Amino acid sequence: MIRHHLFIFIKDVSKCPTVLQKVQGVIILAFGRRNDEEVKLEETKIWECNSDNCKCWIRDNFKSTEVPLCPICKSEMSLNTKELQVIHNHSKNFM
């Protein structure tokens, strides 16, 4: 994943958008639109990796096989639930 960082140096803090923090004299800012929609959470079926060294999990509606293997470490996975934001999968490539 490529991450882009934008650094802006501002002398007059009163004209800033949201000031997140000031680190060694540099002000960290947050730009963006607010999400006006309410985030809908629901109990969602997920598959969690059984390996102690892996924290991977996937949503049940995004699995590629009936009983998936971990996409990271190839270990077995167990079905569980988690409170997550509702995301619908409209793809025909997933089960």
N, C-alpha and C positions, 0 to 999 in steps of 0.2 A: 504494500500500500504506500502510495506517495503522499506525503504530508507537506503542505505548503504553509510557510510561516510568513506573516506580514508584520513587520515592525514599523511603528509610527512613533516619531519623537515629537511631543507636543510641549510647548513652553507654558501655555495657559490651560491648566487642567479644568477650569470652569466651563470651557467650551467642548469638553470631551463627551462622547457617549458614555456608556457604562464603564466605569473604571473598576477592573477586577482586582488589581493589586499593584503595589509599587515595590519593585525589587531593585535594590542598589541604584536608586535614582531613576530607573526606567519604569514607565507606567505601562501596565498590561491592559489592553482595551478589548472589549467585546463588541463586535458589530453584528448585526443580523436582524432579521424580522422575528417578531414574536409569533409563536404558533397560536392562533386564535381558536383553533379547534381543541375540544377537550380530548385528552388522551384516554382511550378506552382500554382498560386492563381486564383480562379474564384469565381464569385458570386454564393453562394450555398444556397439552401433552408434549413432552420433550423426550429425547433420547440422550442420556448422559454416558460418557465414556467410563468404563469400569476400572481403567488404569489409575493408580494412585498418583502417577506423574503427569497426568493429562487432565485438563479442565474443560475439554471440548464438550459441547452439547449442540443438538440440532432440534428444530421443531419437527414434530411428527408429520405435519403436512408438507415438509420439505425433504423428507427422506427419499432416497432413490431406490431402496429395496425394502422388502417387508420387515426384515430385521437388519438394520444397518450396522456396518462396522464403522469405527471411528475414522473420519476422513483425515485426521492428523496422525494418529499412531497405529491405526488398523486393529485396535483392541475391540472386544465385544462391547456393546452398549446396552443399557437397561432403560426401560420405560419409566418415566417419572412425570411429575407435573411442576409447573412454575407459573407464577403470576407475571404475565407479559402483556405488552401492547398488542392489540389485535392486528394481525397482518394476514391478508388473504393471498393464497397462492393460486393463481389462475393458469399456471403452466400445466401442460399435459405431460411433461417429462417427469413429473414427480408423482409418487403414489398417493 
